[in-house]
Amino acid sequence: MAYYSSDSRFPLWAYLNQPIFDPTTPLILHPQQFVQHSRVKLLERCLSLTPSNNRFPHA
C-alpha cells in the first residue's frame, strides 16, 4: 500500500493498483470517492494501533 502525506496529494499508486476482480475489496473508479475511501481506511488503521511505550518514553 502506498503511503501519502496528509496534504492534498492524490494516492495515484494505490489508485492504479486496485484489485479488479477481488470480491472482498471494492473497485472505486471515481477519484474523489477513492481518496475519501482511502483516507477512511488510513484513519481506521491508525485508530486500531495500540500505543507502544517503547517508542515515546517521554509522552
C-alpha positions in Angstrom: 0.0 0.0 0.0 1.3 3.4 -0.9 1.9 6.0 1.7 0.9 9.6 1.2 1.2 12.5 3.5 -1.7 14.3 5.0 -1.7 17.1 2.4 -4.0 17.1 -0.6 -1.8 14.8 -2.8 -3.7 12.1 -4.7 -2.6 8.5 -3.9 -2.0 7.6 -7.5 -0.1 4.4 -7.0 -2.8 3.0 -4.7 -5.5 4.0 -7.2 -3.8 2.3 -10.1 -3.0 -0.9 -8.1 -6.6 -1.6 -7.0 -7.5 -5.3 -7.3 -10.1 -5.6 -10.1 -11.6 -9.0 -9.6 -11.3 -9.3 -5.8 -14.8 -9.6 -4.2 -13.5 -8.6 -0.8 -12.4 -5.1 -1.8 -14.5 -2.6 -3.7 -13.3 -1.2 -7.0 -13.6 2.5 -6.9 -13.3 4.3 -10.2 -14.2 7.8 -9.2 -11.0 9.5 -8.0 -12.7 11.7 -5.3 -14.5 8.7 -3.9 -11.2 6.7 -3.9 -9.5 9.5 -1.9 -12.3 9.6 0.6 -12.3 5.8 1.0 -8.5 5.6 1.3 -8.5 8.3 4.0 -11.1 6.5 6.0 -9.1 3.3 5.7 -6.0 5.1 6.8 -7.8 6.6 9.8 -9.2 3.1 10.7 -5.7 1.7 10.6 -4.3 4.5 12.8 -7.0 4.1 15.4 -6.6 0.4 15.6 -2.9 0.7 16.5 -2.1 0.2 20.1 0.3 2.7 21.7 3.7 1.5 22.5 5.5 2.9 25.5 8.9 1.9 24.0 8.7 4.3 21.1 7.8 7.5 23.0 9.0 7.1 26.6 8.5 10.9 27.4 5.0 11.2 26.2 
